[in-house]
Amino acid sequence: MNLGRLTGVALVLAVVALVSPVVAHAQQPQPPLVELLPSLVDGAAAADFNQAIVSQLSTFPLGSSAGGFTFTFDPSVQTFMRTSDSFGPSFAERAMTMGAGTFNIGATYQRSTYDRVEGRDLHNGEIRFFVTDTPSPGDVVSADLAVDLTTDILVWFMSFGLTDRLDVGTMVPFIRVGLDASVTPTLIRDAAGSIAPGQGMPLDVVSRTGSASGVGDVVVRTKYNFLKRTGGGLAAVLDVTLPTGDSDNLLGTGAARGKLLFVASTTVGRVAPHVNAGYTVVGPSANARLETDDEYHYVAGIEAEMTDRLTVSLDFIARTLTNVGRLRVGETSVPGQPQGGDSINQLNREAGDLNLRTGAFGVKWNVGRTTLLTASVLFPLSDAGLVDNLTWSIGFDWTR
């Protein structure tokens, strides 16, 4: 069995591993993941924190579905010829299309284990909230939150060249989300006033565990190259995302989306630079607990042909999630305390846009004929929003 087939078998097994927990969930119901954190911590600040986490999580970027091989028909020799020696980027688009009658299929497995939110560690209790009237009226509790959050995403994609300028395709993600959270509460003021400022009474740790698996939001794609040049030229991509994922369990947004992306690419020797700029229009969500709004997208990068069989790419990815707000650490006075009394630092919501910056490095290796093995990593370039120190992916790409 060759390496390409081994990769295909591994990805099929990953599908089974991702989808099989759905049966267990049907037999043993659990609260939806969108409500897991609010069930641990009360209060407006904690609700804003949950909103920020789940809204960003449901729109995490996926690897490019562009085929690694592109062709055009040469009438002088009555055969198809490759139009690019590069196999393309991993998290961006290039302007060239696949070629009339060309079919591409592949899959990418992507894993994220989130580490921080707004620069604060998710795991060690740096995220803190105060909760009033708990456990009794007049009491105030300082709640330290620790979260383990992971996503496994297997994306099957396929594309077909209708003409030399027009491609159509689809992306079908299978997603598994794991969310484990615990709160370490400390009573810092009671109704009787018996707790001295600066002291506290530890309370029992409370924890929740949940996971969900299933099909995410399916994407239907059209790509048109309206200006052909060496290395691509200019193209427009239209993605329509259908709300097929279970938004209650963070497998989708609950909203239809349409993204228009403009793409420019060229070739300079063995290096191929590319630029993407686009805008996503988000429809009303069927899930009021998820706040998603329109989004700007920008990508700039290069791909380099290292050998006839190996292409590497480096991209800078910028996203602006409009009107979702930003979590900021601020000092908050404990209710009922005189000015200058007890205070704690907690994340509070600030109105505005969320600007996310990410880098991506990818490798595409031609293992035989028109089969590619792919690998890539995403790494943060800022502390804004929900951050994974290193998101990695592997996959395959086959063109006929």
N, C-alpha and C positions, 0 to 999 in steps of 0.2 A: 504493500500500500504506500503510495507516494505521500509527500509532505502536504500537498494540497488536500488530498482526501482525508488525511488525519485531522487537518484543521477543520474541514467540514463536519466530521464526526464529532469533534470537540464542541463545535457550536450547536449542533443538534442536541447534544447532551445538556448544554447550557439552557436551551429552550425548555427541556423537560424539567430541569431544576428550578427554572424561574416560574413556570406555569403550574407545576404540581401543587404548591402550597395553596392554590385557590380551592382545591377540594377540601383540604383540612379546614379552611376558613368557613366553608359552607357547612361543615359538620359541627364546628365549634365557633359560634359567632363571637365577635369581639367589637368593642366600640370603634367607630371609624377613626383613622389616624389623624384626621384634621381636628378631632376633639381630644386627642390624647394629652397634649400639654395643658389645655385649659382645665382638664379634669384634675390636674395636679396643683395648679396655682391660680388663684382668683385675682381679679383686679384688672384695671384698664391697661397698665403697663405690660402685664403678662400676656394679655390678649393681643396687644400690638406686636409683641415679640413673636407670638405664634403666627400672626398674620404675615409678618415679614418672612419668616422661615418657609411656610408652606407655599406662599406665592412665588418666591424665587425658585424653590425646589421644582415646581411644576413646569418651569420654562428653561431648564438647564440645556445648554447647547449640545447637539449631537454631531458626530462625525459626518463629513461630507459624503453625499451619495453619488458624486460625479464619477463616471467610469474612468478607469485608469488608461484605457486604450481608446484612441480616436482615429477614425478612418475617413477617407474620401475616395470616390471612384475615379480612377485615371483611365479615360477612354483610349489613350494612346497604347496602353498595354492591356486594356480590358480586364483590370483587376483592381482590388481595393489596396490603397497605400496608407500607411500611418501618417497622420498629420502632426504628430508630436513625439519626440523621443523621451520626454518627461512623462511620468505617470500621474502627475497632478498633486495638489495639496491634500491635507487630511481634514482641515476645519475651515476650508474656504472653497470658493468656486472659481474656475477659470472660464473664459468666454467661449472657448471652442466646444462644439457639440460632437456627438459620438459618430455621426455619419448615418446616411439612410440605410435602413434595414439592420443596423447594428443593435444587438441585444446585450444587456449587462445585468448581472445579478451578483449579490454579495451580502455579507453580514458583518456587523461590528459588535463586539461585546465591550461594554464600558463600565468601569467600576469607580465609584466615588465614596470616600469615607471622610465626612466633613469634620473640620478641626476647629474653626473659629467663626465667630460672627462679630463684625465690626471690631476686629482686633482682640476680642475676648475669647479665651479658651472655652470650648463647649464642654469639656470633660471634667474640669477640676473645681467647679463651683464658683468661677469668677463672675458668672451671670447671677445677679441678685435682684430680688424684688421685695417690697414690703406689702403685706396683706393686712387689712384692718378687720376688726371684729371677728377674728379667728384666734383661738378656738371658741372664745366667748365674746359677747358684745363688749366693746371698749378695749379689747386686746389688740396688740400689734405684733405681727410676726415678720422676722427677716427670713426669706426663703432663698437658699442657695440652690441653683438648678444645675444639674449635670445631664448632658444629652449625648447619646451615641446614635448617630444618624448615618445610614449607608443606603446607596442605591446601586442596583445592578440593572443595566439596560442592554438588551440584545435587540439590535435594529436590523431587520431584513429590508433590503432595498433592491429595486429593479428599475431599469430604464430602457427605453426603446427609441431609436432614431427614426422618426417619421420621415424626415427629409434630411438633407445635409445641413440644414439650419435649425431644425426643430426637434427637440427631445421631449418625451413625456415619461413620467415615472411615478413611483410611490415609495414611501417609507413606512414600515409597520414596526413599531417598537413593542417589545415585551419587557415589562418593568417589574422589579421587585424592590420594595422599600422596607427597610427595617428601622424602627424607632424605639429606642430604650431610653427612658428618662427617670430621674430620681430627684427628689427635693429634700434637702436637709434644712429643716425649719428650726428657728431659735426664737423663743418668746422674748421680745425686747421691752415690752411694756404691757402690764396687765391692768385691768379695770380698777383694781384696788390700789395701784401705785406702789406695790411692794418691791418692784425691781428697780434697783438703782441705775442711773444713767451710766452707759458704758458696760453694763453687765447684761447677762441674758440667761435664759433657761432652755437647754436643748430639749427638743421634742423628737418624737419618733420619725425616722426617715420614711418617706412615702415614695413608691416607685410604680411605674407602669411600663409594660412591654407590649409592642404590637408590630405586625408586619402584614404586608399585602402584596399580591402578585397578580398580573394580568396584562391585557393589551392596553397600551397607552393611546395617545392621540395620534391617529393616522394622518400622514401627510400625502397630498397629491401634488405633483410638481410638473411645471411646464417651463422649458428653457428655449429661448429663441436668440440665435446669433444674428443680429441685424447689421453688423459691419465686420466682414471677414478680413482678417489680417494675419500675418505670420505670428503664431503664438496665441491666436484667438481673436483679438480685436475687441469688439464690444457686444455684450449680450444682456438680455433681461431675463430674470427668473421670477416666476410666480408660484408661490407655495400656498396651498389652501390646507389648513389644518382642521380636521374634523374632531369634535369633542367626544371621541369614542372611549376615552379612559375614565375610570371611576374616580371622579374628583374628590369624593369623600375620603378616599384612601390614598390620595396624592399620586394617582396614576395618570392624571390629566388635569386640565384647568377648568373644565366645564363650559368653555367658551370656544366658539368658532373663531379662527384667526386667518387673516390673509396677509402674506408678506410679499412685497415687491422689492426685488433686489437688482441693482445694476452692477454689471461686472465688466472690468477691463483687464486684459492680460496681453502680454507680449513675450517675445523670446530674445534674449541677448546672449548669443553663444550657447553655453550649457546651463545658463541661468534664466529662469522665467519668472519675472515679477507679476503680481496680480493685486488688484484692489477691488473690494466689494463695498457697496453702500446701499442700505435699504431701510424700509419702514414697515412695521407690522401694525395692522389695524385689528383690534381685538373687539369682538362682539360682546354683548351682555352675557354674563356667566349664569348658568343655571344653579351655581353654588354660591350663596351669599357670603359664605365664610372664606372664600378665596377672592382677594382683590388683585385683578390683573388689568393692565391698561396698555395703551399703545407703546411701541418699543422702536427705538432707533438701533441700527446695526452698522458697524464699520469693521472691515478687516483689511489689513495690508500685510503682504508677505512675499516671500520668494520660495521657489522650488528649484533645486539644483540637481542635474543629472550627474551623479557621482561616477557611475559606470553604465554600460548598456542595460544592466538589470536592476540598478539601484537608484532610486530618487529619494532625496530628503527635502523636507520643507520646514519653514519657520514662519509663524504667523503671529501678528498682534491683533487681538480681538477686543473690540470695545462695544459695549451694550449700554443703552440708557433705558431703564424701565420708568416710564413717566408716571408721575402722580402716585407712586406707591409709598412714598415717604422713606425716611432714613432713621435708623436707630442710633441714638447718640447717648453716650454715658454722661450722666449729670447727677449732681448731688441733690438729694431729695430729703427734705425734713420729715421726720416722723410725725404724723398727725398727733396733736394734743401736747407736743413738747414746746417749751418756750424757745424763742429765737436763740440760736447758739447752743441748743440742746442736741440730742441725738440726731444723726443723719446717716444715710447710707447712699452709696453710689448705685444707681440702677440704670438700665437702658430705657430711655423714653423716646417716643416717636416724634420725629420732626417732619413737617410737611415738605414735599418737594419730590425731585427725581432721584433715582438710584443709579449711579454710574459705576459700571463694572468693567474691570480691565483684566484680561487674561492673555497669557502666552501659550502657544501650541507648537510642539515639535513632532514631526511625523516622518516615518520611513515607509517606503513601498518597495517591495522586493519581488521581481519577476522570477517565479520558481519554475516556470515552464509554459511555453506558448503564450496564451493570453490569460494566465492565472497569476494573481498578485497576492502576496501576504502583506498585511499592513499592521503597523504598530504606531502608537502616538501617545503623547502625554500632554496634559493641560496643567499649567502652573499659574498661581495668582500673581498679579502685578500690583495689587492694592489690597487693603484690608476691608474694603467696602462690602457690605452684605455678608452672605453666607459663603464661607471659603473652605475649599479643600486644598491642602498643601500640594497634593499630586493626584490628579485623575488620570488613569491609564486606560488604554483600549487596544484590542487586537482584533484582527478580522481577515477576511479574504474577499477577493474581487475577481469575477470571471466574465470575460467578454467573448461574444460569438459574432 
